[in-house]
Amino acid sequence: MQKYSIFSLAKNAMSGHTKWQKAWRKPTLKNEYDVVIIGAGGHGLATAYYLAKEFGITNVAVLDRGWLGGGNVARNTVTVRSNYIRDQSIPFYVKSVELYEGLTRDLNFNMMHSKRTMIDVVLNYPKMRELRRRQLAMDIYGSTYEKITTEKVRELIPPLTGGGPNARLPIIGGMVHTDAGVNRHDAVAWGYARAADSMGVEMHEQTGVISLIKGQDGAISGVETVKGIVKAKKVVVAVSGHTTTLTETVGLRLPLRTMNLTAFVSEPVKPLVDVIVNCSDLGFYFSQSDKGELVIGGGPDSGQSFRRDIKQHVFEDTVGAMLELFPSFKKLKLLRQWGGHLDITPDASPIMDETDIAGLFVTAGWWGGYKAIPAGGLTMAHHVAKNEPHNLMAPFSVKRFKNLAYIMETGTTTAR
């Protein structure tokens, strides 16, 4: 793998940047692999990387029906945090944040990781009690969360001029999560792909999987793709939003529902906010990118959907909520918008497990799965390689739904 540095940048500048080594190969698809990973997004690529790096399993093919990094990993608001409430969730996301902070060095690819801090703006006392409870749980696992006054909230967020004493919902305080940050979503995908490729993992774009294939013994035996059948004794499904589309081809039903989650970006403006702002009471959050754009997210569609664009009423609800606290933003123009379809479990926690079909692994149910990519990839690779779950992922077994051992995670969403 070519080493990226100031020296290689200067060297290649002499040739007009025409002699850079390709980031990853485009090999011919083989008939059989040790592991096939369906989905060249964040979780699929991270799993492939850690399989090679941590466990020496390199006879791996990552298949995607589109292009590498073109799915949900490119359709999110790039927020990284660990302010969850459940004992099962917090250590998992603490590990993921830790891995993210070292990813630029580990992958030799600039993630532009910026430890921004997230501020939860609180408008009612039940929410404040819930966040204080979350703070006490987070303290156990070393994740940072601290209550601040209304005055401090306004000091840290200068454009926050709404929510005064006479407002419909006055601001009563806030919570600060200093571990939160943002980075480059495309760099996460490209960095993992490049590093995995250097260890022998193969990336196959435009190689859609039509169905999974079971052997006579009932175990997974491979996949049928648009380029033919590919055999493998282990298959990982990492295709957020389309998990059930594939698992149902072998008669496997999972407790998942696909929904659309949208985001949008304003025109670039001068620096206004250097933190991530979240207000779950109203249902919106945003941060300002390095280019000056406000990257804004809200709640999901109210019903099941495979859309990849935005519904007008969702946009209006989110903007209307944001303008209650930031009335000056009404002057901003919308630059672009997008949607991603994600599959959601009944308890809003993910599924990471080997299914009832031996050799078939699923990583799904990620509501805001971007923040979980490093830990998700590491723990799934462990399960595939060792045939036993990593201690951080063990609670997220699909079997929890058989005995109603739900992990009800309110820390996943801005939805009211």
N, C-alpha and C positions, 0 to 999 in steps of 0.2 A: 504494500500500500504506500502510495506516494505521501511523503511527509509534508504537511502544510505548515509553513512558517514564513516569517518576514523574508528569509533568505530565498526560499523557493518562489515567493512572489516576485522578488527582485530579479531572480534568474529568468523566470518565464516572461517578465516584462520585456526582456531583450528580444524575445522572439514574437512579440505581439500576442502573447498568451495562446499560441497555437500548438504548443507541445505538452500541455498538461495531460497526464495520464487519465484515462476515462475512470469515472468514479466507480462504476461496476461493469462487469462483463455482460454480454448478451449470448449466453451459451445455448446450445441445442438441447431441447427438452429430452431427458432420458426416459426410459421405460419404467425405471424403478429407483426409489430413494429409501433411505432409512426413515425419514420424516418428511411429510408434505405439510406445509403451512398454507392455508387458504386465507389470503388477505395480506397485501403488501402495504398495510397501514402501520400505525405506531405499535400496536400490540403484536402484530404478526412479525414485524421486522425486529422488534426487541427480543421476542422469543427466539428467533433464528440466531441473533447475535449472541445471546447468553448460552444457547445450546452449544455453539462453537467455542466461545471463550471460556466458559466455566466447566463444560463437560466434554469437550473435544468431539462433539458430534457435528460433522461438517457435510455429510452426505444428505443435504437438506435442500428442498426446493420450496421457494416462496412463490405462490401463484396468485395472480391478480387479473381480474377481467378487464381492468383499465390500465392506468399507468401507476407507477410506484408513487405512493404518497398523495394520490389524487382523491381519496375518500374523506372520511371524517377527520383524519389527522390534519387535513388542510381546511377543515370547516369547523373551526372552533374559536374560542377567544383566548387561548394560550395561557390560561391562569393555572398556576401551580400552587397548591396549598395543602394543609393537613388539618384544618379546623373542623374535624368531625366529632361525633358524640359517642359512638359505640366503641366498646373495648376491642372489638374485632377490627374496626375500621382504622382507628387512630394510628396504631403502630405500622399498619400497612402503608398509609400515606406519609407518615414520618419517614419511612424508608425510601419512598419514592421521591420525596423532596430532597433527601440527602443525595440520592443517586443523580438527580437532575443537576444539583449544584456542582458535581464533579464531571458532568457529561462532556463538556468541551475538552477537558484534558483527556478523558478516557477514550474518546472517539477521534481526537485530533480534528475536530470540526467545530467552528465557532457557533455556539448555540445562542449567543447574545443574551445569555441568562441575566436577568436583572431582578435582584431581590427588592421588590417594590414596597411590600407591606400591604395588607388588605385591611380596610376599615369598614366594619359593619355599622351602618347608620340605623339606629333603633328608634322606633316611633311608638312602641307600646310596651307596657310593663310585663305582660306575659312573655313576649319575645325576649326582653332583657333577662327574665328569670331563666328562660331556656338557654340563652347564650352563657349565662353565668354557670349554669350546670355543665354546659359543654366545656367551659374553661376549667372547671375542677377535674373533669375527666381527662382533658388534654394534659394537665399538669402531671399526671401520673406517668405519661409516656414522653415527656420532654418537649411537647409542642407548645408554642408560645401563644398566649391569648390574655389580653388585659383589658379591663373596663376603663373607659375614659369619659370625661364630662362632655356636655354639649359644647362648651366653649372650646375644649381641646379638639373636638371633631371639626368645628368650623376653622380652627387654626390650621389643621392639617389638610383641609379641603377648602381652599380659598373661594372657589366659585359657588360654594354651597350657601346660597342666600335665601332659599325657601325654608319651609318647616319651622317658622317662627312661632311665638306663643299664641298667635291668633290664627294659625293655619289649621286646616282640617285635621291633620295629624302632626302635631308639634314634635320636633326631635327631643328625645329625653336623654340621649347619651349615645355611646358607641362602644365597640369592642375592636381592639387592634390585634391583628395577627401578623407579627413581624416576619415570619418564615415565608410568607407568600411571595410569589414572583411571577414573571412572565419571560417568555423566550421566543425563539423562531420555530414555528411548527414545521416548516419545510426542512429546516436544518436537522430537526430530530429524526425525520424519516430518512433524509439523505445520509446523515451521519451513521445511523444504525446500518443502513443498506451497504454503504461503502465499507464499513468495518467488517460486517459479516461476509461480504464478497471476498475480502482479502484473505479470509480464513477458509474459503472454499464453498461457502453457501451460494446457491444459484438463485437469481432473481428472474422470474418469467412474467413479464408484462403482457397484456393482451392475451391472456391464457385463462379464459373464464372456466370455472368449474360448473359442469351441468348437474352432476349428482355425485353422491358418495356411493361407495361400493362395499358390500359386505361379502365375506367369504362363506363357504359352506358351514364353517364352525360358528357363524354368527358374529365374528370379530370383523373389524374394519380391514379391508384388503387393498384399498386404493381409492382413486377418484376418476371420474370420467370428465375429461376436459374437451374444449373445442378443438384441441389438437390430438385427441386420442386418450386412451386409458393410461393412467400412471399408477403403478403399484406402490404401496407403502404399508408397513405394518402399524404405523402410527400417523394419524392425521390430526392437525390442530385447526379448528374453525375459529377464525378471528375476523369476522366480517360484519361488524356492527350494523344492525338494522336488517341484515339478510340472514341471520343465523338460522331461523326456523325454515327459511326457504331451502336451505341445504339439509338440515337435520331431518326434515320430514321426508326427504327422498329415501331414507332408510327406515322410515316408520317411527322416528324418535320425536316425541312431542316434548317441548320445554315450556316452562311458565314465563313466557316472554311476550311482550306486546311492542310493536314498532311504532314510534312516534317521531314527529318532526320537531327539531329544536333550531331556532333561527337566531341569527345575529346580523348586525349591520355596522357600517363604518361611516363616520362623518368626513367631510372635507378636512384637510389638514389645517390646524391653527397653531398659534404660538403656544408654548408650554403653559398649561393650566393646572394640571393635576399630576403629581408624581407618585401617587398611590393607586391601588385598586379600590374602587368604591363599590360597595354592595349594600343594597337595601331590600332584604327579603320581604319586609312588610309591604312594600309597594310592588315588588317583583321586577327589579332591574339591577344590573351591575355594569360597570364600565371601567376601562383604563385608557390611558393615552399612549399611543405607540411612539416609537422613536421618530417617526415621520410626522407626528403631530395629529394624527387621526384619533378620534374617539372610537374605541372598539366597544360596542354596546351589545349586551345580551339580555334576554328576558325569559319568560316562561315558555313551555312547550305548547304545541297545538293541543287542543282539548280532547281530540280523538285520535284514533290510530291513523297513521299516515306514512306514506313512502315519499312524500314530497321532498324536493331539494331546493325549494325557493321559499319565499316568505308569504304568509297570509296577511292581508292588509289590516285586519282587526288585531292581529297579534302585534304588528308593528305599531299601530295606533295606541294600543294599551300600554306598550312598553314606553313609547315616547311620552305619552300623557303622564305616566307615573314619574318618569325622570324629570319632566318639566315642573312638577310640583316642588321639587327640591332645587332644581337648577333652571330657573325661568330664563336666564340669559342664553341658554342653549337653543332657544327657539329660532335664533338667527342662523343656526348651522344648516348646511345643506347635506343631504344624504349622498354619499359617494358610491357605495355599493352595498349589496346585501346577499346573504346566502342562507341555506338551510342544510342540515344534516339529519339523516334518519338514524335513530338509535333504538336498540331494543331494551326494554325496561322490565324488571322483575316486579312482583307484587310488593316487595319490601324496599325497593330502590337501592338494593345492594347487588353487586355483581355475582355472576356464576363463573367460577374457575375450577374445572373439575374434569376427570375422566368420566364419560357417560356410561350408561348401562351397556353400550356397545364397546367391547374391549378394544383399546387402541384409538378410540375416538375422543379427543379432548376438545373442550369448548371454553373460550373466554368471551363472555357476553354480559349483557345487562349493565353496561357502563353508562351511567348518567353523568356525563362530564368525565369521560375516561381519559382525557388528555393528561391530566395530572398523575394518572396511575400507570402511564406507559412503562417507565423503567422497572418499577416493582412488579407490575403485571407480567412483563417479559421475563424477568429473573425468576419469579416463582413458578410460572408456567413451564419454563425450561427445566427447572428442577423436577417438577412432576413428571414431565415427559421422559427425562433422562433416568430418574431414580425409581419411577413407577410408584411414587408415594408423594403426597402433597407436602409442599413447603409449609412450615409452621405459620407463616404469615397468610397463606392462602387457604389453609385447611377449613376455616370457618365458612368459606364461601362455596361450599359444596352444594351441588344441586339437590342432594339428599335432604337438605334442611327443609325443603318444602313438603316432604312426605310426612313429617311429624310436626309441621307448623313451627319450626324453630327459626322464626323470622329474625332478621337483623334489620329492624326498622330504622333506617338511616335518614334523619331529617337534615343532615348536613350536606346533602347532595344538590339541593336545588333552590332557586329563588322563588319557586312557585308559592303562591299564598295558600 
